[in-house]
Amino acid sequence: MIEFSDVTKVYDDGTTAVDDLSITAPTGKITVLVGPSGCGKTTTLRMVNRLIEPTRGKILLGGEDSGEIDRIQMRRRIGYVIQNAGLFPHQTVVDNICAVPYLNGVKRGEARRRAQELLTLVGLDETYAKRYPWQLSGGQQQRVGVARALAADPPYMLMDEPFSAVDPIVRKQLQQEFLRIQGDLAKTILMVTHDIDEALRLGDQIVVFSEGGVVAQSGSPAEILARPANRFVADFLGASRGYHALGFETIRGLDPQQTPTFTLGEPSAPAGEPWIVAIDHDHRPLGWVQPGRVSDRTRADDVQTATAVSLDSGSRRELLDAALASPGGSAILAHDDGTYAGTVHLDEVIRSAVDALGEERAAR
Ligand SMILES: Nc1ncnc2c1ncn2[C@@H]1O[C@H](COP(=O)(O)OP(=O)(O)OP(=O)(O)O)[C@@H](O)[C@H]1O
């Protein structure tokens, strides 16, 4: 756990960057600090590892005052990832990853073996170990940055805009892999971003900062989306707030319609519907086909591919996206084992979302 207790930072020129901050980043969770430029996010983060000294207040790491922890100990306990990865340009990838373990006195062979494991963990094979940072793409550099921060197996991670230097597609990939890694490692993470989508995607807890280093609101993404504390937070969440909120609503209990199916290899399909669901021999949905156009020669390549939404763990937002992306306006659903569960039409998706909204308002 990282605890800020009445922490203030006033720079030498009189700028109050952080004002009387008291927040807690819970153990094993991702806490995201989000807010417009200049509102004190980076200052907050850097006070944790004492790159910046607080003017007043205390920061506790697992109950221990960070001001009293020896610097070398601190490096061991806190991984730090920054924008553009911040790799040492004249060192190979493997030496970048081993930098802190070497400082900690870990033997060369052991540090390098661990570095290889970490490279695999972040999705890079061993051929990258001998390269220099300039021989990597931006996304690959970010991966190495994450591997380097994990090298000393620190319980805490500070991440300052870790995925912002890459294009949106790579960024989404990195975010997904990061969540996968965090699912296994459960580090206590404090992350800074100015991107609300990233905050909502990654954060277990979000702290929204406003001008002058003041917390406008903190809570889970779902809480903040459902009940922004004030106009500033609502504006910051933007016009797509309702759509984002759907991402946190489950579809469990939904009763899908049994749209007919066509199993690949069969000579024909049941008529009556303009689009039906193509499934494989294991009863897994592949996408959509038109019944009049199929034959025993129809292959997976002839199917309009669709991603099925999990009936057990899917969200309303996934359902809406799937329905909008399909040729007939319906989302395909699958059971946990991947087998076909039915379909839901866009009209039903919207109607149930509106009903849920009504129920939530009535409960307030
Ligand atoms: N060394 C410094 N001396 C004086 N003022 C500073 C210093 N570093 C930062 N500031 C000011 O403190 C405030 C907070 O800066 P900080 O970098 O923490 O904000 P931020 O929310 O991380 O911004 P960004 O999203 O743009 O990185 C800003 O007004 C900034 O100009």
Ligand as a Chemical Component Dictionary entry (heavy atoms), coordinates in Angstrom:
data_LIG
# 
_chem_comp.id                   LIG 
_chem_comp.type                 NON-POLYMER 
_chem_comp.pdbx_formal_charge   0 
_chem_comp.three_letter_code    LIG 
# 
loop_
_chem_comp_atom.comp_id 
_chem_comp_atom.atom_id 
_chem_comp_atom.alt_atom_id 
_chem_comp_atom.type_symbol 
_chem_comp_atom.charge 
_chem_comp_atom.model_Cartn_x 
_chem_comp_atom.model_Cartn_y 
_chem_comp_atom.model_Cartn_z 
_chem_comp_atom.pdbx_ordinal 
LIG N1  N1  N 0 10.789 22.194 -11.050 1  
LIG C1  C1  C 0 9.666  22.940 -11.084 2  
LIG N2  N2  N 0 9.675  24.218 -10.670 3  
LIG C2  C2  C 0 8.551  24.959 -10.667 4  
LIG N3  N3  N 0 7.350  24.510 -11.053 5  
LIG C3  C3  C 0 7.275  23.245 -11.487 6  
LIG C4  C4  C 0 8.431  22.390 -11.535 7  
LIG N4  N4  N 0 8.045  21.177 -12.008 8  
LIG C5  C5  C 0 6.723  21.274 -12.253 9  
LIG N5  N5  N 0 6.260  22.499 -11.950 10 
LIG C6  C6  C 0 4.882  23.006 -12.034 11 
LIG O1  O1  O 0 4.075  22.238 -11.145 12 
LIG C7  C7  C 0 2.800  21.999 -11.718 13 
LIG C8  C8  C 0 2.562  20.503 -11.754 14 
LIG O2  O2  O 0 3.467  19.892 -12.664 15 
LIG P1  P1  P 0 3.442  18.324 -12.983 16 
LIG O3  O3  O 0 4.522  18.034 -13.927 17 
LIG O4  O4  O 0 3.420  17.591 -11.704 18 
LIG O5  O5  O 0 2.022  18.202 -13.693 19 
LIG P2  P2  P 0 1.409  17.023 -14.543 20 
LIG O6  O6  O 0 -0.007 16.918 -14.105 21 
LIG O7  O7  O 0 2.234  15.816 -14.428 22 
LIG O8  O8  O 0 1.480  17.617 -16.002 23 
LIG P3  P3  P 0 1.662  16.873 -17.428 24 
LIG O9  O9  O 0 0.428  16.030 -17.631 25 
LIG O10 O10 O 0 1.715  18.019 -18.383 26 
LIG O11 O11 O 0 2.921  16.078 -17.354 27 
LIG C9  C9  C 0 2.798  22.676 -13.075 28 
LIG O12 O12 O 0 2.210  23.926 -12.942 29 
LIG C10 C10 C 0 4.263  22.805 -13.412 30 
LIG O13 O13 O 0 4.501  23.910 -14.235 31 
# 
loop_
_chem_comp_bond.comp_id 
_chem_comp_bond.atom_id_1 
_chem_comp_bond.atom_id_2 
_chem_comp_bond.value_order 
_chem_comp_bond.pdbx_ordinal 
LIG N1  C1  SING 1  
LIG C1  N2  SING 2  
LIG C1  C4  DOUB 3  
LIG N2  C2  DOUB 4  
LIG C2  N3  SING 5  
LIG N3  C3  DOUB 6  
LIG C3  C4  SING 7  
LIG C3  N5  SING 8  
LIG C4  N4  SING 9  
LIG N4  C5  DOUB 10 
LIG C5  N5  SING 11 
LIG N5  C6  SING 12 
LIG C6  O1  SING 13 
LIG C6  C10 SING 14 
LIG O1  C7  SING 15 
LIG C7  C8  SING 16 
LIG C7  C9  SING 17 
LIG C8  O2  SING 18 
LIG O2  P1  SING 19 
LIG P1  O3  DOUB 20 
LIG P1  O4  SING 21 
LIG P1  O5  SING 22 
LIG O5  P2  SING 23 
LIG P2  O6  DOUB 24 
LIG P2  O7  SING 25 
LIG P2  O8  SING 26 
LIG O8  P3  SING 27 
LIG P3  O9  DOUB 28 
LIG P3  O10 SING 29 
LIG P3  O11 SING 30 
LIG C9  O12 SING 31 
LIG C9  C10 SING 32 
LIG C10 O13 SING 33 
# 
